Amino acid sequence: MCFLKQKFFSRKLPAFSIVEALFSMVILTVGLLSTTLIVAKSLSYSFDTRDTIIGIQLAQEGAELIRNSRDNDFLLGNEGFTQFSNSKHCRASYDDDPETTLNCNSSQGDASQYSLVQSGGFYKHTGEPGRFSRYIYVDLQNVASDPSAHVLSFVYWGWTSEGFPSFIPNNGDPSECTLQNKCVYTESYLTSWKN
C-alpha cells in the first residue's frame, strides 16, 4: 500500500508553467480591454447621435415658433412681422405667447439667455446653463413694400466656455455651424401670405 502511495505521488502530472499562465492572462486582459473600449466608443457615438437628433428637432421648433409668431401677428390685424421688425436676435420657447412674448433683442445677448433646460418633458429658455442652447436670427427684408423674413434657427450643445460661441456670428452666417462644432441649424423664408 505504501508503494502505491509513493508511485501515485511521485508521478508527474501535466501542468501549466508560470510563463504559460502569465501569457494566458495577458491575452485575456487585452481581449477584455479591447471589448471595453469598443463598447465605450459605441456609447459615445450613440450619445452624439442622440444630441444631434435633439438639436435638429429644437432648431426646427425654433423656426416654427417664429412662423407661428408671424401668423398670429397677421391674425391680430398687423403686418405679420411686428415682433421682430426692429431686431434680429431672437429666442422663443414652446410656452411663450406668440402674440406678445417673442424675445428679440436689438443685439446678440448674453449666451445664457439662449440656454434651453428640459422641464416637464420639453425644452424651454430659463437663463440657466443647460445642455442645449437655441439662437434664432431673423433678417427682415423689404419692410415697406413686400415684407419677408430670412430665419436661421441655430442649436448648439455641450458649450462649456464663457460667452457666445464664435461659430454663431451675429450676422446669421451658418458656415461655421457644423456637427464638429456640435451645432445644427434650420433655415426658412417667411413671406407675407396676407397680401
C-alpha positions as CSV (number, residue, x, y, z in Angstrom):
1,M,0.0,0.0,0.0
2,C,2.8,2.3,0.9
3,F,4.3,1.5,-2.5
4,L,1.1,2.6,-4.3
5,K,1.0,5.9,-2.5
6,Q,4.6,6.6,-3.4
7,K,4.0,5.7,-7.0
8,F,0.9,7.9,-7.3
9,F,2.5,11.0,-5.7
10,S,5.8,10.7,-7.5
11,R,4.2,10.6,-10.9
12,K,4.4,13.9,-12.7
13,L,1.1,15.4,-13.8
14,P,0.9,17.7,-16.8
15,A,0.5,21.4,-15.7
16,F,0.9,24.9,-16.9
17,S,4.2,26.7,-16.3
18,I,4.2,30.2,-14.9
19,V,5.1,31.6,-18.3
20,E,2.1,30.0,-19.9
21,A,-0.2,31.2,-17.2
22,L,1.1,34.8,-17.5
23,F,0.8,34.6,-21.3
24,S,-2.8,33.5,-21.0
25,M,-3.6,36.3,-18.5
26,V,-2.1,38.9,-20.9
27,I,-4.2,37.6,-23.8
28,L,-7.3,37.6,-21.7
29,T,-6.6,41.2,-20.4
30,V,-6.0,42.5,-24.0
31,G,-9.2,40.9,-25.2
32,L,-11.3,42.4,-22.3
33,L,-9.7,45.8,-22.7
34,S,-10.4,45.8,-26.4
35,T,-14.1,44.9,-25.8
36,T,-14.4,47.6,-23.1
37,L,-13.0,50.2,-25.5
38,I,-15.3,49.2,-28.3
39,V,-18.4,49.4,-26.0
40,A,-17.3,52.8,-24.7
41,K,-16.8,54.2,-28.2
42,S,-20.1,52.8,-29.3
43,L,-21.8,54.5,-26.3
44,S,-20.1,57.8,-27.2
45,Y,-21.3,57.6,-30.8
46,S,-24.8,56.8,-29.5
47,F,-24.9,59.9,-27.2
48,D,-23.5,62.1,-30.0
49,T,-26.3,60.8,-32.4
50,R,-28.9,61.4,-29.7
51,D,-27.7,65.0,-29.2
52,T,-27.7,65.7,-32.9
53,I,-31.3,64.4,-33.3
54,I,-32.5,66.5,-30.4
55,G,-30.6,69.5,-31.7
56,I,-32.2,69.2,-35.2
57,Q,-35.7,69.0,-33.6
58,L,-35.1,72.0,-31.4
59,A,-33.8,74.0,-34.4
60,Q,-36.9,73.1,-36.4
61,E,-39.1,74.0,-33.4
62,G,-37.4,77.5,-33.3
63,A,-38.2,78.2,-36.9
64,E,-41.8,77.0,-36.4
65,L,-42.2,79.3,-33.4
66,I,-41.1,82.3,-35.5
67,R,-43.6,81.2,-38.2
68,N,-46.3,80.9,-35.5
69,S,-45.5,84.5,-34.3
70,R,-45.8,85.8,-37.8
71,D,-49.2,84.1,-38.3
72,N,-50.6,85.3,-35.0
73,D,-49.5,88.8,-35.8
74,F,-51.5,88.6,-39.1
75,L,-54.5,87.4,-37.1
76,L,-54.2,90.5,-34.8
77,G,-54.5,92.7,-37.9
78,N,-50.8,93.7,-38.1
79,E,-48.3,93.2,-40.9
80,G,-47.1,89.9,-39.7
81,F,-43.6,90.9,-38.6
82,T,-44.3,93.3,-35.8
83,Q,-42.5,91.4,-33.0
84,F,-39.1,91.3,-34.8
85,S,-39.4,94.3,-37.0
86,N,-36.5,96.3,-35.3
87,S,-34.3,93.4,-34.2
88,K,-32.7,90.2,-35.4
89,H,-31.6,88.3,-32.4
90,C,-34.4,86.2,-31.0
91,R,-35.2,83.3,-28.6
92,A,-38.5,81.5,-28.4
93,S,-39.9,78.7,-26.3
94,Y,-42.9,76.5,-26.7
95,D,-44.6,78.1,-23.7
96,D,-44.2,81.7,-25.0
97,D,-47.3,83.5,-26.0
98,P,-46.6,84.1,-29.8
99,E,-48.7,87.3,-29.8
100,T,-46.8,89.1,-27.0
101,T,-43.7,87.4,-25.7
102,L,-41.3,86.7,-28.5
103,N,-38.0,87.8,-27.1
104,C,-35.9,89.6,-29.8
105,N,-33.1,92.0,-28.8
106,S,-31.5,94.7,-30.9
107,S,-28.2,93.0,-30.4
108,Q,-27.0,89.4,-29.7
109,G,-27.5,88.9,-26.0
110,D,-25.6,87.1,-23.3
111,A,-25.1,83.4,-24.2
112,S,-27.0,82.3,-21.0
113,Q,-30.3,83.8,-22.2
114,Y,-30.4,81.3,-25.1
115,S,-29.9,78.2,-22.9
116,L,-32.6,75.5,-23.0
117,V,-33.4,73.4,-20.0
118,Q,-35.6,70.4,-20.0
119,S,-38.8,70.9,-17.9
120,G,-41.8,68.6,-17.9
121,G,-40.5,66.7,-21.0
122,F,-40.0,69.9,-23.0
123,Y,-37.1,72.3,-23.5
124,K,-37.6,75.9,-22.6
125,H,-35.4,79.0,-22.0
126,T,-34.7,79.7,-18.4
127,G,-31.4,81.7,-18.4
128,E,-29.7,78.8,-16.5
129,P,-27.0,76.8,-18.1
130,G,-28.3,73.8,-20.0
131,R,-27.0,71.1,-22.4
132,F,-28.6,72.8,-25.4
133,S,-28.9,76.5,-26.5
134,R,-31.0,77.9,-29.3
135,Y,-30.4,81.2,-31.0
136,I,-32.7,82.5,-33.8
137,Y,-31.5,85.0,-36.3
138,V,-34.3,86.8,-38.1
139,D,-33.4,89.1,-41.1
140,L,-36.5,91.2,-42.0
141,Q,-36.4,92.4,-45.7
142,N,-38.5,94.7,-47.9
143,V,-40.3,96.1,-44.9
144,A,-42.1,98.8,-46.8
145,S,-43.2,97.0,-49.9
146,D,-43.5,93.3,-49.5
147,P,-42.1,92.1,-46.1
148,S,-40.3,88.8,-45.8
149,A,-38.0,87.3,-43.3
150,H,-35.0,85.0,-43.6
151,V,-35.0,82.9,-40.4
152,L,-32.0,80.8,-39.2
153,S,-32.6,78.8,-36.1
154,F,-29.3,77.6,-34.5
155,V,-29.0,75.0,-31.8
156,Y,-25.7,74.1,-30.2
157,W,-24.8,71.8,-27.3
158,G,-22.0,71.0,-24.9
159,W,-20.7,74.5,-25.0
160,T,-18.6,74.9,-21.8
161,S,-16.7,78.2,-22.4
162,E,-17.9,81.6,-21.2
163,G,-19.6,83.9,-23.6
164,F,-21.2,83.3,-27.0
165,P,-19.5,80.6,-29.3
166,S,-17.6,82.1,-32.2
167,F,-19.2,79.7,-34.7
168,I,-22.5,81.6,-34.4
169,P,-21.8,85.1,-35.6
170,N,-24.3,87.9,-35.1
171,N,-24.8,88.3,-38.8
172,G,-26.5,84.9,-39.1
173,D,-23.8,83.2,-41.2
174,P,-24.2,79.4,-40.8
175,S,-20.9,78.4,-42.4
176,E,-19.2,77.5,-39.1
177,C,-22.3,75.8,-37.6
178,T,-21.1,72.2,-38.1
179,L,-21.5,68.8,-36.4
180,Q,-17.9,69.0,-35.5
181,N,-18.7,72.2,-33.5
182,K,-21.8,70.4,-32.1
183,C,-24.1,72.8,-33.9
184,V,-27.0,72.4,-36.3
185,Y,-29.4,74.9,-37.9
186,T,-32.5,75.2,-40.0
187,E,-33.2,77.9,-42.5
188,S,-36.6,79.1,-43.7
189,Y,-38.0,82.1,-45.5
190,L,-41.3,83.7,-44.3
191,T,-43.4,85.8,-46.7
192,S,-46.4,87.9,-46.2
193,W,-49.2,85.5,-47.2
194,K,-51.8,88.0,-46.2
195,N,-51.3,90.1,-49.3
